[in-house]
């Protein structure tokens, strides 16, 4: 499996949003992380309105 191609800031944001250690984020399947990122972005967008 390829290493995740995400920035350190994105990894930290995901770890905080998922309430898991950063190491666990790096071992989470990519499709799950992408889904969570989409959810986070939608929440942030709705909070900006």
PDB file of N, H, CA, C and O in Angstrom:
ATOM      1  N   UNK A   1       0.842  -1.181   0.000  1.00  0.00           N
ATOM      2  CA  UNK A   1       0.000   0.000   0.000  1.00  0.00           C
ATOM      3  C   UNK A   1       0.887   1.244   0.000  1.00  0.00           C
ATOM      4  O   UNK A   1       1.861   1.320   0.750  1.00  0.00           O
ATOM      5  N   UNK A   2       0.547   2.209  -0.838  1.00  0.00           N
ATOM      6  H   UNK A   2      -0.243   2.148  -1.447  1.00  0.00           H
ATOM      7  CA  UNK A   2       1.313   3.454  -0.930  1.00  0.00           C
ATOM      8  C   UNK A   2       1.126   4.300   0.312  1.00  0.00           C
ATOM      9  O   UNK A   2       0.059   4.268   0.925  1.00  0.00           O
ATOM     10  N   UNK A   3       2.147   5.061   0.698  1.00  0.00           N
ATOM     11  H   UNK A   3       3.014   5.087   0.201  1.00  0.00           H
ATOM     12  CA  UNK A   3       1.949   6.023   1.789  1.00  0.00           C
ATOM     13  C   UNK A   3       0.949   7.089   1.371  1.00  0.00           C
ATOM     14  O   UNK A   3       0.817   7.398   0.187  1.00  0.00           O
ATOM     15  N   UNK A   4       0.257   7.641   2.333  1.00  0.00           N
ATOM     16  H   UNK A   4       0.365   7.390   3.295  1.00  0.00           H
ATOM     17  CA  UNK A   4      -0.731   8.671   2.035  1.00  0.00           C
ATOM     18  C   UNK A   4      -0.051   9.928   1.522  1.00  0.00           C
ATOM     19  O   UNK A   4       1.009  10.320   2.011  1.00  0.00           O
ATOM     20  N   UNK A   5      -0.662  10.544   0.550  1.00  0.00           N
ATOM     21  H   UNK A   5      -1.523  10.225   0.153  1.00  0.00           H
ATOM     22  CA  UNK A   5      -0.140  11.778  -0.036  1.00  0.00           C
ATOM     23  C   UNK A   5      -0.911  12.965   0.521  1.00  0.00           C
ATOM     24  O   UNK A   5      -1.622  13.649  -0.216  1.00  0.00           O
ATOM     25  N   UNK A   6      -0.772  13.214   1.829  1.00  0.00           N
ATOM     26  H   UNK A   6      -0.195  12.659   2.427  1.00  0.00           H
ATOM     27  CA  UNK A   6      -1.445  14.339   2.466  1.00  0.00           C
ATOM     28  C   UNK A   6      -0.415  15.166   3.205  1.00  0.00           C
ATOM     29  O   UNK A   6       0.637  14.666   3.603  1.00  0.00           O
ATOM     30  N   UNK A   7      -0.727  16.431   3.382  1.00  0.00           N
ATOM     31  H   UNK A   7      -1.581  16.838   3.059  1.00  0.00           H
ATOM     32  CA  UNK A   7       0.190  17.315   4.084  1.00  0.00           C
ATOM     33  C   UNK A   7       0.111  17.077   5.579  1.00  0.00           C
ATOM     34  O   UNK A   7      -0.827  16.452   6.074  1.00  0.00           O
ATOM     35  N   UNK A   8       1.105  17.583   6.291  1.00  0.00           N
ATOM     36  H   UNK A   8       1.867  18.091   5.889  1.00  0.00           H
ATOM     37  CA  UNK A   8       1.134  17.448   7.747  1.00  0.00           C
ATOM     38  C   UNK A   8      -0.067  18.151   8.371  1.00  0.00           C
ATOM     39  O   UNK A   8      -0.649  17.655   9.336  1.00  0.00           O
ATOM     40  N   UNK A   9      -0.442  19.317   7.815  1.00  0.00           N
ATOM     41  H   UNK A   9       0.030  19.720   7.031  1.00  0.00           H
ATOM     42  CA  UNK A   9      -1.590  20.057   8.342  1.00  0.00           C
ATOM     43  C   UNK A   9      -2.881  19.266   8.164  1.00  0.00           C
ATOM     44  O   UNK A   9      -3.729  19.238   9.055  1.00  0.00           O
ATOM     45  N   UNK A  10      -3.023  18.627   7.010  1.00  0.00           N
ATOM     46  H   UNK A  10      -2.334  18.649   6.286  1.00  0.00           H
ATOM     47  CA  UNK A  10      -4.215  17.827   6.754  1.00  0.00           C
ATOM     48  C   UNK A  10      -4.269  16.630   7.695  1.00  0.00           C
ATOM     49  O   UNK A  10      -5.333  16.298   8.219  1.00  0.00           O
ATOM     50  N   UNK A  11      -3.144  15.991   7.908  1.00  0.00           N
ATOM     51  H   UNK A  11      -2.280  16.261   7.483  1.00  0.00           H
ATOM     52  CA  UNK A  11      -3.088  14.842   8.813  1.00  0.00           C
ATOM     53  C   UNK A  11      -3.462  15.258  10.234  1.00  0.00           C
ATOM     54  O   UNK A  11      -4.178  14.536  10.927  1.00  0.00           O
ATOM     55  N   UNK A  12      -2.978  16.418  10.664  1.00  0.00           N
ATOM     56  H   UNK A  12      -2.396  17.005  10.101  1.00  0.00           H
ATOM     57  CA  UNK A  12      -3.304  16.906  12.006  1.00  0.00           C
ATOM     58  C   UNK A  12      -4.787  17.247  12.113  1.00  0.00           C
ATOM     59  O   UNK A  12      -5.418  16.952  13.128  1.00  0.00           O
ATOM     60  N   UNK A  13      -5.347  17.861  11.079  1.00  0.00           N
ATOM     61  H   UNK A  13      -4.834  18.101  10.254  1.00  0.00           H
ATOM     62  CA  UNK A  13      -6.768  18.213  11.078  1.00  0.00           C
ATOM     63  C   UNK A  13      -7.628  16.957  11.156  1.00  0.00           C
ATOM     64  O   UNK A  13      -8.616  16.916  11.889  1.00  0.00           O
ATOM     65  N   UNK A  14      -7.247  15.937  10.399  1.00  0.00           N
ATOM     66  H   UNK A  14      -6.445  15.970   9.804  1.00  0.00           H
ATOM     67  CA  UNK A  14      -7.988  14.676  10.423  1.00  0.00           C
ATOM     68  C   UNK A  14      -7.887  13.997  11.782  1.00  0.00           C
ATOM     69  O   UNK A  14      -8.878  13.478  12.296  1.00  0.00           O
ATOM     70  N   UNK A  15      -6.699  13.999  12.361  1.00  0.00           N
ATOM     71  H   UNK A  15      -5.893  14.420  11.944  1.00  0.00           H
ATOM     72  CA  UNK A  15      -6.516  13.366  13.667  1.00  0.00           C
ATOM     73  C   UNK A  15      -7.394  14.042  14.710  1.00  0.00           C
ATOM     74  O   UNK A  15      -8.002  13.374  15.547  1.00  0.00           O
ATOM     75  N   UNK A  16      -7.458  15.355  14.659  1.00  0.00           N
ATOM     76  H   UNK A  16      -6.965  15.898  13.979  1.00  0.00           H
ATOM     77  CA  UNK A  16      -8.287  16.093  15.611  1.00  0.00           C
ATOM     78  C   UNK A  16      -9.771  15.823  15.359  1.00  0.00           C
ATOM     79  O   UNK A  16     -10.528  15.590  16.302  1.00  0.00           O
ATOM     80  N   UNK A  17     -10.186  15.855  14.101  1.00  0.00           N
ATOM     81  H   UNK A  17      -9.571  16.045  13.335  1.00  0.00           H
ATOM     82  CA  UNK A  17     -11.599  15.649  13.765  1.00  0.00           C
ATOM     83  C   UNK A  17     -12.058  14.228  14.081  1.00  0.00           C
ATOM     84  O   UNK A  17     -13.194  14.021  14.509  1.00  0.00           O
ATOM     85  N   UNK A  18     -11.185  13.259  13.872  1.00  0.00           N
ATOM     86  H   UNK A  18     -10.263  13.428  13.524  1.00  0.00           H
ATOM     87  CA  UNK A  18     -11.537  11.865  14.126  1.00  0.00           C
ATOM     88  C   UNK A  18     -11.272  11.459  15.573  1.00  0.00           C
ATOM     89  O   UNK A  18     -11.681  10.383  16.010  1.00  0.00           O
ATOM     90  N   UNK A  19     -10.588  12.327  16.306  1.00  0.00           N
ATOM     91  H   UNK A  19     -10.256  13.200  15.950  1.00  0.00           H
ATOM     92  CA  UNK A  19     -10.233  12.067  17.704  1.00  0.00           C
ATOM     93  C   UNK A  19      -9.420  10.779  17.828  1.00  0.00           C
ATOM     94  O   UNK A  19      -9.695   9.921  18.666  1.00  0.00           O
ATOM     95  N   UNK A  20      -8.408  10.676  16.961  1.00  0.00           N
ATOM     96  H   UNK A  20      -8.185  11.373  16.280  1.00  0.00           H
ATOM     97  CA  UNK A  20      -7.501   9.529  16.989  1.00  0.00           C
ATOM     98  C   UNK A  20      -6.064  10.037  16.930  1.00  0.00           C
ATOM     99  O   UNK A  20      -5.828  11.165  16.496  1.00  0.00           O
ATOM    100  N   UNK A  21      -5.104   9.223  17.358  1.00  0.00           N
ATOM    101  H   UNK A  21      -5.297   8.307  17.710  1.00  0.00           H
ATOM    102  CA  UNK A  21      -3.698   9.635  17.254  1.00  0.00           C
ATOM    103  C   UNK A  21      -3.279   9.820  15.796  1.00  0.00           C
ATOM    104  O   UNK A  21      -3.824   9.187  14.892  1.00  0.00           O
ATOM    105  N   UNK A  22      -2.316  10.686  15.592  1.00  0.00           N
ATOM    106  H   UNK A  22      -1.872  11.201  16.326  1.00  0.00           H
ATOM    107  CA  UNK A  22      -1.818  10.976  14.249  1.00  0.00           C
ATOM    108  C   UNK A  22      -1.319   9.708  13.555  1.00  0.00           C
ATOM    109  O   UNK A  22      -1.504   9.552  12.348  1.00  0.00           O
ATOM    110  N   UNK A  23      -0.693   8.810  14.302  1.00  0.00           N
ATOM    111  H   UNK A  23      -0.543   8.937  15.282  1.00  0.00           H
ATOM    112  CA  UNK A  23      -0.180   7.567  13.719  1.00  0.00           C
ATOM    113  C   UNK A  23      -1.313   6.725  13.128  1.00  0.00           C
ATOM    114  O   UNK A  23      -1.141   6.076  12.096  1.00  0.00           O
ATOM    115  N   UNK A  24      -2.455   6.740  13.781  1.00  0.00           N
ATOM    116  H   UNK A  24      -2.595   7.267  14.620  1.00  0.00           H
ATOM    117  CA  UNK A  24      -3.589   5.960  13.284  1.00  0.00           C
ATOM    118  C   UNK A  24      -4.124   6.550  11.986  1.00  0.00           C
ATOM    119  O   UNK A  24      -4.561   5.816  11.099  1.00  0.00           O
ATOM    120  N   UNK A  25      -4.091   7.869  11.875  1.00  0.00           N
ATOM    121  H   UNK A  25      -3.736   8.465  12.596  1.00  0.00           H
ATOM    122  CA  UNK A  25      -4.543   8.520  10.639  1.00  0.00           C
ATOM    123  C   UNK A  25      -3.693   8.037   9.465  1.00  0.00           C
ATOM    124  O   UNK A  25      -4.213   7.786   8.378  1.00  0.00           O
ATOM    125  N   UNK A  26      -2.399   7.910   9.686  1.00  0.00           N
ATOM    126  H   UNK A  26      -1.976   8.115  10.569  1.00  0.00           H
ATOM    127  CA  UNK A  26      -1.513   7.515   8.598  1.00  0.00           C
ATOM    128  C   UNK A  26      -1.727   6.063   8.164  1.00  0.00           C
ATOM    129  O   UNK A  26      -1.287   5.672   7.083  1.00  0.00           O
ATOM    130  N   UNK A  27      -2.395   5.265   8.990  1.00  0.00           N
ATOM    131  H   UNK A  27      -2.753   5.582   9.868  1.00  0.00           H
ATOM    132  CA  UNK A  27      -2.652   3.867   8.647  1.00  0.00           C
ATOM    133  C   UNK A  27      -4.115   3.614   8.286  1.00  0.00           C
ATOM    134  O   UNK A  27      -4.519   2.470   8.077  1.00  0.00           O
ATOM    135  N   UNK A  28      -4.898   4.676   8.214  1.00  0.00           N
ATOM    136  H   UNK A  28      -4.570   5.606   8.384  1.00  0.00           H
ATOM    137  CA  UNK A  28      -6.308   4.554   7.839  1.00  0.00           C
ATOM    138  C   UNK A  28      -6.401   4.516   6.317  1.00  0.00           C
ATOM    139  O   UNK A  28      -5.690   5.259   5.639  1.00  0.00           O
ATOM    140  N   UNK A  29      -7.259   3.668   5.772  1.00  0.00           N
ATOM    141  H   UNK A  29      -7.837   3.064   6.322  1.00  0.00           H
ATOM    142  CA  UNK A  29      -7.408   3.613   4.304  1.00  0.00           C
ATOM    143  C   UNK A  29      -7.761   4.983   3.719  1.00  0.00           C
ATOM    144  O   UNK A  29      -8.517   5.757   4.307  1.00  0.00           O
ATOM    145  N   UNK A  30      -7.198   5.249   2.565  1.00  0.00           N
ATOM    146  H   UNK A  30      -6.584   4.621   2.088  1.00  0.00           H
ATOM    147  CA  UNK A  30      -7.338   6.563   1.940  1.00  0.00           C
ATOM    148  C   UNK A  30      -8.785   6.929   1.654  1.00  0.00           C
ATOM    149  O   UNK A  30      -9.152   8.092   1.819  1.00  0.00           O
ATOM    150  N   UNK A  31      -9.618   5.994   1.235  1.00  0.00           N
ATOM    151  H   UNK A  31      -9.319   5.049   1.101  1.00  0.00           H
ATOM    152  CA  UNK A  31     -10.995   6.334   0.889  1.00  0.00           C
ATOM    153  C   UNK A  31     -11.771   6.810   2.123  1.00  0.00           C
ATOM    154  O   UNK A  31     -12.668   7.644   1.998  1.00  0.00           O
ATOM    155  N   UNK A  32     -11.444   6.301   3.291  1.00  0.00           N
ATOM    156  H   UNK A  32     -10.715   5.624   3.393  1.00  0.00           H
ATOM    157  CA  UNK A  32     -12.103   6.752   4.519  1.00  0.00           C
ATOM    158  C   UNK A  32     -11.653   8.168   4.861  1.00  0.00           C
ATOM    159  O   UNK A  32     -12.467   9.000   5.262  1.00  0.00           O
ATOM    160  N   UNK A  33     -10.371   8.443   4.707  1.00  0.00           N
ATOM    161  H   UNK A  33      -9.709   7.768   4.382  1.00  0.00           H
ATOM    162  CA  UNK A  33      -9.857   9.782   4.995  1.00  0.00           C
ATOM    163  C   UNK A  33     -10.446  10.822   4.050  1.00  0.00           C
ATOM    164  O   UNK A  33     -10.773  11.931   4.472  1.00  0.00           O
ATOM    165  N   UNK A  34     -10.582  10.473   2.788  1.00  0.00           N
ATOM    166  H   UNK A  34     -10.316   9.571   2.446  1.00  0.00           H
ATOM    167  CA  UNK A  34     -11.167  11.402   1.816  1.00  0.00           C
ATOM    168  C   UNK A  34     -12.610  11.711   2.195  1.00  0.00           C
ATOM    169  O   UNK A  34     -13.038  12.863   2.127  1.00  0.00           O
ATOM    170  N   UNK A  35     -13.356  10.690   2.593  1.00  0.00           N
ATOM    171  H   UNK A  35     -13.008   9.754   2.648  1.00  0.00           H
ATOM    172  CA  UNK A  35     -14.745  10.889   3.000  1.00  0.00           C
ATOM    173  C   UNK A  35     -14.812  11.816   4.212  1.00  0.00           C
ATOM    174  O   UNK A  35     -15.660  12.707   4.257  1.00  0.00           O
ATOM    175  N   UNK A  36     -13.935  11.618   5.190  1.00  0.00           N
ATOM    176  H   UNK A  36     -13.246  10.894   5.153  1.00  0.00           H
ATOM    177  CA  UNK A  36     -13.924  12.462   6.384  1.00  0.00           C
ATOM    178  C   UNK A  36     -13.528  13.891   6.038  1.00  0.00           C
ATOM    179  O   UNK A  36     -14.090  14.838   6.589  1.00  0.00           O
ATOM    180  N   UNK A  37     -12.572  14.059   5.136  1.00  0.00           N
ATOM    181  H   UNK A  37     -12.116  13.290   4.688  1.00  0.00           H
ATOM    182  CA  UNK A  37     -12.179  15.404   4.712  1.00  0.00           C
ATOM    183  C   UNK A  37     -13.346  16.141   4.077  1.00  0.00           C
ATOM    184  O   UNK A  37     -13.541  17.331   4.325  1.00  0.00           O
ATOM    185  N   UNK A  38     -14.115  15.449   3.269  1.00  0.00           N
ATOM    186  H   UNK A  38     -13.957  14.483   3.068  1.00  0.00           H
ATOM    187  CA  UNK A  38     -15.288  16.060   2.633  1.00  0.00           C
ATOM    188  C   UNK A  38     -16.285  16.500   3.697  1.00  0.00           C
ATOM    189  O   UNK A  38     -16.833  17.599   3.617  1.00  0.00           O
ATOM    190  N   UNK A  39     -16.524  15.649   4.695  1.00  0.00           N
ATOM    191  H   UNK A  39     -16.079  14.756   4.760  1.00  0.00           H
ATOM    192  CA  UNK A  39     -17.442  15.998   5.779  1.00  0.00           C
ATOM    193  C   UNK A  39     -16.949  17.223   6.552  1.00  0.00           C
ATOM    194  O   UNK A  39     -17.739  18.108   6.880  1.00  0.00           O
ATOM    195  N   UNK A  40     -15.659  17.276   6.840  1.00  0.00           N
ATOM    196  H   UNK A  40     -15.017  16.557   6.574  1.00  0.00           H
ATOM    197  CA  UNK A  40     -15.077  18.409   7.577  1.00  0.00           C
ATOM    198  C   UNK A  40     -15.240  19.694   6.777  1.00  0.00           C
ATOM    199  O   UNK A  40     -15.626  20.727   7.324  1.00  0.00           O
ATOM    200  N   UNK A  41     -14.945  19.630   5.478  1.00  0.00           N
ATOM    201  H   UNK A  41     -14.631  18.791   5.034  1.00  0.00           H
ATOM    202  CA  UNK A  41     -15.065  20.821   4.629  1.00  0.00           C
ATOM    203  C   UNK A  41     -16.507  21.307   4.555  1.00  0.00           C
ATOM    204  O   UNK A  41     -16.754  22.513   4.562  1.00  0.00           O
ATOM    205  N   UNK A  42     -17.457  20.386   4.484  1.00  0.00           N
ATOM    206  H   UNK A  42     -17.256  19.406   4.478  1.00  0.00           H
ATOM    207  CA  UNK A  42     -18.867  20.778   4.442  1.00  0.00           C
ATOM    208  C   UNK A  42     -19.280  21.473   5.752  1.00  0.00           C
ATOM    209  O   UNK A  42     -19.999  22.472   5.732  1.00  0.00           O
ATOM    210  N   UNK A  43     -18.821  20.938   6.873  1.00  0.00           N
ATOM    211  H   UNK A  43     -18.237  20.127   6.889  1.00  0.00           H
ATOM    212  CA  UNK A  43     -19.128  21.557   8.163  1.00  0.00           C
ATOM    213  C   UNK A  43     -18.533  22.958   8.260  1.00  0.00           C
ATOM    214  O   UNK A  43     -19.194  23.895   8.708  1.00  0.00           O
ATOM    215  N   UNK A  44     -17.271  23.089   7.833  1.00  0.00           N
ATOM    216  H   UNK A  44     -16.735  22.328   7.469  1.00  0.00           H
ATOM    217  CA  UNK A  44     -16.628  24.411   7.871  1.00  0.00           C
ATOM    218  C   UNK A  44     -17.333  25.395   6.947  1.00  0.00           C
ATOM    219  O   UNK A  44     -17.490  26.566   7.290  1.00  0.00           O
ATOM    220  N   UNK A  45     -17.758  24.927   5.780  1.00  0.00           N
ATOM    221  H   UNK A  45     -17.630  23.975   5.502  1.00  0.00           H
ATOM    222  CA  UNK A  45     -18.446  25.804   4.835  1.00  0.00           C
ATOM    223  C   UNK A  45     -19.797  26.249   5.407  1.00  0.00           C
ATOM    224  O   UNK A  45     -20.186  27.405   5.244  1.00  0.00           O
ATOM    225  N   UNK A  46     -20.499  25.356   6.063  1.00  0.00           N
ATOM    226  H   UNK A  46     -20.183  24.417   6.196  1.00  0.00           H
ATOM    227  CA  UNK A  46     -21.796  25.739   6.630  1.00  0.00           C
ATOM    228  C   UNK A  46     -21.620  26.669   7.830  1.00  0.00           C
ATOM    229  O   UNK A  46     -22.497  27.487   8.105  1.00  0.00           O
ATOM    230  N   UNK A  47     -20.513  26.559   8.541  1.00  0.00           N
ATOM    231  H   UNK A  47     -19.800  25.894   8.317  1.00  0.00           H
ATOM    232  CA  UNK A  47     -20.252  27.456   9.671  1.00  0.00           C
ATOM    233  C   UNK A  47     -19.860  28.855   9.204  1.00  0.00           C
ATOM    234  O   UNK A  47     -20.052  29.829   9.933  1.00  0.00           O
ATOM    235  N   UNK A  48     -19.314  28.960   7.997  1.00  0.00           N
ATOM    236  H   UNK A  48     -19.158  28.170   7.405  1.00  0.00           H
ATOM    237  CA  UNK A  48     -18.911  30.268   7.460  1.00  0.00           C
ATOM    238  C   UNK A  48     -20.104  31.082   6.992  1.00  0.00           C
ATOM    239  O   UNK A  48     -20.024  32.308   6.918  1.00  0.00           O
ATOM    240  N   UNK A  49     -21.202  30.425   6.677  1.00  0.00           N
ATOM    241  H   UNK A  49     -21.267  29.429   6.737  1.00  0.00           H
ATOM    242  CA  UNK A  49     -22.366  31.137   6.134  1.00  0.00           C
ATOM    243  C   UNK A  49     -23.135  31.846   7.213  1.00  0.00           C
ATOM    244  O   UNK A  49     -24.143  32.494   6.930  1.00  0.00           O
TER     245      UNK A  49
END
